Amino acid sequence: MRLTSLRGRFLLSILLWVALGIGAIWYSSVRLFTTHVEDSYHEELEVHVRELGGLTELDAQGRPHLTRPLSDPRYAQPLSGFYWQISRPGFGELKSPSMTRGALDHDIAHSPKILHRIANGPTGPTIVYGFIRDAESGPPVHFVIATDERHLERIISAFTRELTVWLTLLALALLASGLAIITLGFRPFNRLTAAIDALRKGEQRRIAGRYPDEIQAVVTDLNAYVARNAEIVDRGRVEASSLAHSLRTPLAVVTDEAERLQEAGQCDAARVFLDQSGRMQRQIDYHLARVRSGGSKAGVPPRARLDEVVPPLLDAMHRCHPGKTFSARYPSGLSVPMDADDLSETLSNLLDNAGKWAHAEIRIEAREADGTHSIAVQDDGPGIAPEQREAVFEIGHSGEGDHGGSGLGLAISRAIARDYGGDLTLAQSPRGGLSAVLTLP
């Protein structure tokens, strides 16, 4: 999916939205949970250090002792990560049963106000709370309580891992649903693309089926445009044919009168009339042939299969030019973007010209490469000099020698090719004669 497509843009938008949304949820959730757990631990430690101070008494010698154990049993489990320590300089110290090794730094307890910091403990970094309480005489009593940081980190890490897994699954589900929505939402566009392609290939005359309301208006207008375009073309052909028929009758009369003048001895006037009448007839035939052409850059050309158009033409050329060989070579199933009648008209003109000038062999070769179709009609005749090849496309130019040509075939064929956005050119044939090459995009 490219960013120039709507699919690519929608998918990129969904990716950005999911990434930002899931990322914001993950960050805020982890931060909120971490703050909550830390506050809970700090609150618990502050409560326990106060409880420790409340349970401590001094005996007759001034040594501290507990009236009962702390309410939390974790302080009784060896190396559990929960520790307390009571000390009075010069009078000894007490440690929790959990602290079977090491000691806590009692310097944290240097103020009647409860203070805390991170310090090393018996089993790693710990969160330490402490305060002092003055005695009636002598040094104060130091109360210190601690919890390993690993307990806090373990809870936060477990929450973070589980949250990451579930949010990742949610992100994947959102992306999958977004991709499904894009696929389903653009399915009508896929149908429309296929229908337009079938219309372009001439497999359909209109876009069939129902589409969503947002697309149906475009489909309706496009069908109306195609129908109107076909109607205009058909009507133009009929009108042009009618005009040509209307002109041919008076033109025939003028030609007949010119022939009578020639018989009466008025050769100069007759020659002018006959020459102008022939020119008018060629112009009528040329433009009528162009009107019959179905090609148009503004229209949607159908496609013609060579294996349906070429064989009948070769049979006809064998009969028109006996003694000469006509053959064709092209990939099976090859089709070109051209109306079948127009392709038949073009190739028949080229084959007929080649049949008139060839010595013995005429061959059609067609191929498709890089989005371009080319059809070459090659002969083994005398060919045409490079400087004269463009001149033969002029209306009325029939070449040197008498081969019965009207001088319209090549002109009409090039006009039809250019109507389809292509061209007709002449080149040297590999067989020594002329090669007329029809190219279509």
N, C-alpha and C positions, 0 to 999 in steps of 0.2 A: 504494500500500500504506500503510494507516494504521497507527499504532502500536498501535491497539486490536485489530488482527488479528494472528494468529500469523505470517503471512507477513511483515508489517512488522517484527515483533519479531525474527524469525530473520534477516531481511536486515540490520537494524540491528546485530545481534550480529556477523554476518559482516563488515560494514563496519568496525566498531570493531576486531575481532580482526585483520583484514588490515592496517588502518592502523597499529595499534600494532606488530604483528609486522614488517611491511615497514619501518616507520620505525625500529624498533630495529635491524634488520639493516643498514639503510643507514647509520645513524649509527655503529654499532660498526665496520662494515667500513671506512668512510672514515677514522675515527679510527685504527684499527689500521694501515691502509695508510700514512696520513700519518706516523705515528710510525715505522713501519718505513723509509720512504724518507728521512725526516729523519735517522734514526740512521745509515743507510747512507752518506748524503752526509757527515755529520759525521765518521764513521769514516774515510771515504776521504780527506777533507781533512787529517785528523790524520796519516794514514799518509804522504800526499804531502809535508806540511810537514816531517815527520821525514826523509823521503827527500831533500828539498831541503837540509836541514841536513847530511845525511851526504855529499852530493855536492859540497859547497862547501869550497874550500880558499883559503887566502890565499897570494898570490905573495910574492916577495921584497920588494916595495914595500908589502905589506899590503893590496893590493886583492883583493877576493873574485872567484873564478871557479869555474865548474863543471867537474868532471872528465869529465862526460858529460851528455847531455840527460836529462830526467825520463822515466820509463818510459811515461807517458800521452801519446800523440801529440796530444791535444786542446790541450795547452799550447803546441803549435807552430803551431796554426792561427790566423790573424789574427782578432781579436775574436770568438773562439769562446765567450767567457764563462768560460774557465778560465785563470787568470793566476797568476804568481808574481813576487815581487820580492825582491832581496837588496840590502841597503844597509849601508854602514858610514860613519858621519859622517866627512867629511874624506877619504875614500878612494873615493868614487864609489858607483854602484849598478848592479845588473844587473836586466834585465826579461825576462820570457818573450817569445818571438817572437810570441805571440798578442796581447800588449799593444802594439799599434801606436800607441795614443794614451792619454793620461791616465796616472795613476799610482795606486798603492794607498797608503793611509795607514799609514805604518810605525809610528805610535804604538801600534797594537795589540800590537806586539812590544816589550814593555817588561819582560818577566820571563822567566827561564829556563823557567818553566812555560808550557805551551802554553795560550793563551787564544783566545777567539773572540767575535765580535760581528757585527752587521749594519752595513754601511757602504756608501757610494757607491763604485762602481767605474767603469771605462771605459764599460761598456754598461748601467749601471743598478745597483740595489741588489744587493749581494753578501754572501755569507757568508764572513767573513774569519777566518783562523787565523794566529797568529803567535807567535814566541818570540825570544829573544835568546841569543846564545852569546858568552861572553867570549873575547877574544883574549889572547895571551900578554902583549901590551903594547898600549896604546891603547884606543880605544873598542870596544864590543862590535859584533858583527855582527847585523843585524836580518833575520829570515826571515819573509816574509809570503806567504801563498797564499790564493786566493779563487776562488769559483764563483758565477756569477749565480744569484739566487733564482728567476729565470724558468724555469730548467731544472727545479728542484724543483716549482714551481707547475704547470708544463706536465704533468709526469708525474702529479701528484695530480689535476689537472683532467681529464686524459684518463681516468684510472681512475674518477673520480667520475661523469663523463658516461656512460661505458659501464655502470657499476654502476646508475646511475639508470634507464637504458633497460631493462636486463634486469629490474630489480626492479619497474619499472612494468608490464612485460609479465607478470611473475609475479603481480602484484597483480590485473591484469585477468583473468588466467586463473583465479585463485582466486575472484574475484567471479563470473565466468561459471559456474564449476563449482558455487559455492554457490547461484547463482540456478537452475541446472539441477536441483540436488538439491532445492531448495525446490519447484520446479515439479513434478518427478516425485513428490516425497514427498507433496505436497498434492493430487495428481490424484485419489486415492480420495475426498478430501473434496469435490472438485468433482462427482464422480459422485454422492456421497451427497446433496449439495445439490440437484442436478438431480432425483434420484429422489424426494426429499421434496417438491420443488416439483410434480412430476407427481402425487404422492400427494395433495397439497393441492388440485390442480386436478381431481382425480377421474379422471385419465388412467390411473392404476394403483391396484390394491387393496392392494399391498404393495410393499416395497422389494426389488427383484430383484437378483441378481448376487452375486458373492463379493467380499469386502473383506479388507484385512489383518487379522491377528488382533486388533490393538488396536482396530479399528473394528467387526469382525464381531460382537462381543458386544453392542455398542450396537444394531447393525442387527437382530440376532436379537430382542433385548428389545423394540425398537420395533415390529417386525412382530407379535410376540406381543401387544403392547398394542393395536395397531390391530385385530387379529383379535378379541381379547377384547372390545374396546369395541363392535365391530360385532355380535358375538354377544349382548352384553348389551342393546344397543338393539333388535335383532330379537326377542329373547325378551321384552323389556318390551312391545313392540308387540303381540305375540301374547297375552301375559297381559292387557294392557289391553283388547284386543278381546274376549277371552273373558269378562272381567269385565263389559264393557258389554253383551255378548250375554246374560249371565246376569241382569243387572238389567232388561233391556228386557222380558222376559217377565212378571215380577211387576208391573212398572210398567204394562204394557198391561192387566193384570188390574185393577189399582187404578183406572186410567182408565176402563175399561169399567164397573166398579162405580159409579164416580162419575157416569157418564152415566145409569145406571139409577136412581140416587138422584134425579138431576135430573128424570128422567121421572116418578118417583113423587111429585114435588112437594116433595122435601126440597132446596130450591134452595140454602139457605145452606151446608149440609154439602157438597153436590155442588160448589159453587163453590170452596170451600176445597180439596177433593180435586183438582179439575181444575187449579186454580192451582198447587198444590204439585207435582202430577204434571208439568205443563208446565215448571216451574222445574227439576225433577230431570232431565227429558229434555234440556233445554238444557245443563245442567251435564255430562251424560254426553256429549252431542255435542261440546261444547267441549273437554273433556279428551281425548276420543278423537282429535279432530283434532290436538291438540297432541302426543299420543303418536305419531301417524303422521308428524309432522314429523321430518325427518332432521337438523335444525339443532341444533348444540350448540357452545357456546363452548369446551368441553373437547375436542371432536372435531376432525377435519380435514374441512371442508366441501368437496364437489366444486364444479365450476363448471357453470353452465347457460348455453347460448347462447340469446339472445333470438330469433334467427331460426329456432330449432327449437321454441321454446315458444309464442311469441306468435301466429303464423299460425293454428294449430289453434284457439286460444281465440277469435280474431276470427271465424272461420267459425262456431263454436258460438254466439257472441253474436248474429251476424246472424240465426240461426234463432230464438233465444230472444226477441229484441227486434226483430221485423220493423218496417221503416219508419224505423229509426234507423241512422246511419252510424257505423261503427267503423273507425278507422285507427290507424296506428303510424308513428313516426319515430324511428330510432336508428341509430348507426353500424353498418355491416356487420361482422359477426363479433364484435360486443360480447357479452361473457359476464360473468356476475356470480357471486360466491362463494356459491352456494346450490344445494341439490338441485333438480333439474328438477321433480320432483313438488311440492315445497314452493313453488317459484316459480309453478307452474301453479295450485296451490290458492290462493295469495295473489292473483294477478292475476285469477283467475276470480271471486273474491269482490268485488274492487274493480270489475271490469268489470260484473258483474251489478248491483251497487248503482248504478253510474253509469247503466246502461241503464234501470233502473227510474225514476230521477229526471230524466234528461236530456230535453230537449225534442226534440233532433234529432241531436246530434253528440257522440261520445265519442272521445277521442284519447289514445294512449299516447306519451309522450316519454321517452327514456332517454339518459343520457350518463354519462361517467366523467371526473372532474376531481379533481386533488389526492388521489389514492388513495381516492376515495369514489365509489360507484355510486349513482345516483338514477334511479328510475323513477316517473314521474308519470302518473296516470290522471285526465284532465281531462274535465269535461262542461259543458254549457251550461244546466244545470237551475237551480232556485231557490237552490241553495247552502245553507249552514248558517251561522247567526250565530256569530261568534268565541267568544262565551261558552258556546255549546252544543256546540262541537266535541269536547271531551274526553268529554262525557257519552255520546256515541254509541258509544264504545268499551266501555261497560259491557255485560256479558252480559245479553241479553234486551232491550236498547234497540233498537227498530226505527224510530225517528223518527216524525214526525207524518204522519198519512195512512195509508191502507191500500194498501201495495204488496206485501203478501204476504211480508214479511221475517220471519226468526226472531230477529233481533237477535244473531246469532253471527258473521256474516261479518267485520265489522271487528275484533271482539275476537280472533277466531282469526288473522286476518292480522297484527295487531300482535304477538300472542304469537309467531308464527313469525318475524317480523322480529327481535324481540328475542332469540330463541334464537340467531340468527346474529350477535348483537352490533350489530344495526342498529335501526331504528325505523320506525314508520309515523305520519305526521302529516297533518293536514288544513289546507288553506289556500284562499285565494280563487283561482279558476281564471281565466286570461287570457280565457277564453270566457264569463265571467260567472257560472259555476256553482261547483262544488266541485272541488278538486284534491287527490287522495290521493297523497302522495309517500312512496314506499318508499326508504329510504336504507340502504346496506350498506357497511361498511368494506372 
